[in-house]
Amino acid sequence: MKKLALIVLVTLSSLSVYAQKAGFGIKGGLSSTQVNFEGEQLVPSDAQMGYHLGVFARFGGVGFFVQPEVLFTQTSGKFKLELPPISSVSPTQYEAKFNRLDVPVMAGFRMLKIIRVMAGPIASFNIDSSLKEADTTVKNIDFKNATFGYQAGVGVDLGNLSIEGKYEGGLSNFTENVGSYTTDNRLNQWVLSVGFKLF
């Protein structure tokens, strides 16, 4: 009976600590995005700027925390189609526009009370994505409904204000093919966010 009471006491104490360190807030920021292709015909161009807006929750105990987020993200990636020299088609640049709902779930630990180190998976759900300047050579892309990836980074907490920098790598293709060209393609980006804990 004493052991059971001790277990209940420890559990309640742990829940109390987690409850005291739970928080909910809003966040937004910028991203630098690049589409990567495996192949010679499709060549990625320079990184493109995007933005994200959404909400986050943070639950934690002593040193450890979990942070789920729901974000609307708008970003893009440019690439060129380069055919062999004998082809009569000149290199053409295309821009893929991505509007998606991102759901990352970060887990990590705190250092020196204000620094957070984190990593975790991210699921991205396509809302409305398209290919600009589509033509007869590269027609509009059939974007996947969902893709998966990972994020890793660091954050700094200054009172209710938080600043985070993360890298996101794609683990699945955002489309099966680009026009008639089948290629392994991923969306990778650097993400800078500013958040504010409401309560």
C-alpha positions in Angstrom: 0.0 0.0 0.0 2.9 2.4 0.8 4.5 1.5 -2.5 1.3 2.3 -4.4 0.9 5.6 -2.5 4.5 6.5 -3.4 4.0 5.6 -7.1 0.8 7.8 -7.1 2.6 10.6 -5.4 5.5 10.5 -7.8 3.1 10.3 -10.8 1.1 13.3 -9.6 4.2 15.3 -9.0 5.5 14.5 -12.5 2.2 15.5 -14.0 2.2 18.7 -12.0 5.7 19.6 -13.3 4.5 18.9 -16.9 1.3 20.9 -16.4 3.3 23.9 -15.0 5.6 23.9 -18.1 2.9 23.4 -20.7 2.3 26.3 -23.1 0.5 27.3 -26.2 1.4 30.1 -28.6 1.6 31.5 -32.1 4.6 31.5 -34.5 5.7 32.6 -37.9 8.8 33.1 -40.0 10.7 32.7 -43.2 12.2 29.8 -45.1 14.9 29.3 -47.7 13.8 26.4 -49.9 15.4 24.4 -52.7 14.1 21.5 -54.7 16.7 18.7 -55.2 16.6 16.2 -58.1 18.6 13.1 -58.8 19.3 13.2 -62.6 21.0 15.2 -65.3 18.0 16.8 -67.1 16.4 18.5 -64.1 18.8 21.0 -62.4 17.7 23.0 -59.3 18.2 26.7 -59.2 18.9 29.0 -56.3 17.0 28.7 -53.1 13.7 30.6 -52.9 12.1 32.5 -49.9 8.9 31.4 -48.3 6.9 32.0 -45.1 4.9 30.1 -42.5 2.3 31.0 -39.9 0.6 28.9 -37.3 0.4 27.7 -33.7 2.4 25.5 -31.4 2.1 23.7 -28.1 4.9 22.8 -25.8 4.9 20.2 -23.0 7.9 19.5 -20.8 9.3 18.3 -17.6 12.8 18.8 -16.2 15.0 19.3 -19.2 12.8 17.4 -21.7 10.0 18.8 -23.9 7.7 17.9 -26.8 6.5 20.5 -29.2 3.8 19.8 -31.8 3.0 22.5 -34.4 0.4 23.2 -37.1 1.6 25.7 -39.7 0.4 27.0 -43.0 3.4 27.2 -45.3 3.9 28.8 -48.6 7.2 28.3 -50.4 8.6 27.5 -53.9 11.4 25.9 -55.7 12.9 26.8 -59.1 14.6 24.3 -61.5 15.7 24.0 -65.1 15.2 21.4 -67.8 18.5 20.9 -69.6 18.4 18.5 -72.5 21.4 17.2 -74.5 23.1 19.7 -76.9 21.6 17.9 -79.9 18.2 18.8 -78.7 16.4 21.8 -80.3 14.8 22.7 -76.9 16.6 25.5 -75.1 17.0 25.3 -71.3 13.8 26.4 -69.6 13.3 27.5 -66.0 10.2 26.4 -64.0 8.9 27.4 -60.6 6.9 25.0 -58.4 4.7 26.8 -55.9 3.8 24.9 -52.7 0.9 25.8 -50.4 0.7 23.2 -47.6 -0.3 22.4 -44.1 2.8 21.3 -42.1 2.6 19.3 -38.9 6.0 18.9 -37.3 6.4 17.2 -33.9 9.7 18.2 -32.2 11.2 16.6 -29.2 14.3 17.7 -27.4 16.0 19.0 -24.2 16.8 22.3 -22.6 20.2 23.7 -21.9 21.1 26.6 -19.6 17.3 27.2 -19.1 16.9 29.3 -22.3 18.4 27.1 -25.1 16.5 24.2 -26.6 17.9 21.5 -28.9 15.3 19.6 -30.9 14.5 17.2 -33.7 11.6 15.2 -35.0 9.4 14.2 -38.0 7.2 16.5 -40.1 4.2 15.6 -42.2 3.2 18.0 -45.0 -0.3 18.0 -46.6 -0.7 19.6 -50.0 -3.4 22.3 -50.0 -2.8 24.0 -53.4 0.4 23.5 -55.3 1.2 24.2 -58.9 3.9 24.5 -61.6 4.3 28.0 -63.1 5.3 28.3 -66.8 4.2 24.7 -67.6 4.5 23.9 -71.3 4.3 21.0 -73.6 7.7 19.7 -72.5 7.1 19.8 -68.8 3.4 19.8 -68.1 1.8 20.6 -64.8 3.0 18.3 -61.9 0.8 15.9 -60.2 1.7 16.8 -56.6 1.3 14.2 -53.9 -1.3 14.7 -51.2 1.2 14.2 -48.4 5.0 14.0 -47.9 7.2 13.3 -44.9 10.5 14.6 -43.7 12.5 15.6 -40.6 13.5 18.7 -38.9 16.4 19.5 -36.5 17.5 22.7 -34.9 17.9 24.9 -31.9 15.7 27.5 -30.1 16.2 30.3 -27.6 13.5 31.3 -25.1 13.5 34.9 -23.8 10.5 35.1 -21.5 7.4 34.4 -23.7 9.3 35.1 -26.9 11.1 32.2 -28.7 13.4 32.2 -31.7 14.1 29.0 -33.6 16.4 27.9 -36.5 15.8 24.5 -38.1 16.8 22.5 -41.1 14.2 20.4 -42.9 15.0 17.5 -45.1 12.6 15.6 -47.3 12.2 11.9 -46.9 9.7 11.4 -49.7 9.1 12.7 -53.2 6.7 15.6 -53.7 5.7 14.1 -57.2 6.2 10.8 -59.0 7.4 12.5 -62.2 8.1 15.9 -63.8 6.5 15.8 -67.2 7.8 12.7 -68.9 10.9 12.6 -66.6 10.9 10.3 -63.7 13.3 11.4 -61.0 13.9 11.3 -57.3 12.9 14.7 -56.0 12.9 16.2 -52.5 12.1 19.5 -50.9 14.8 20.8 -48.4 14.8 24.1 -46.5 16.2 26.2 -43.8 13.5 27.6 -41.5 13.7 30.7 -39.2 10.8 31.2 -36.8 9.7 33.7 -34.1 7.1 32.5 -31.6 5.2 34.0 -28.7 3.7 31.9 -25.9 0.2 33.1 -25.1 -0.2 31.0 -21.9 
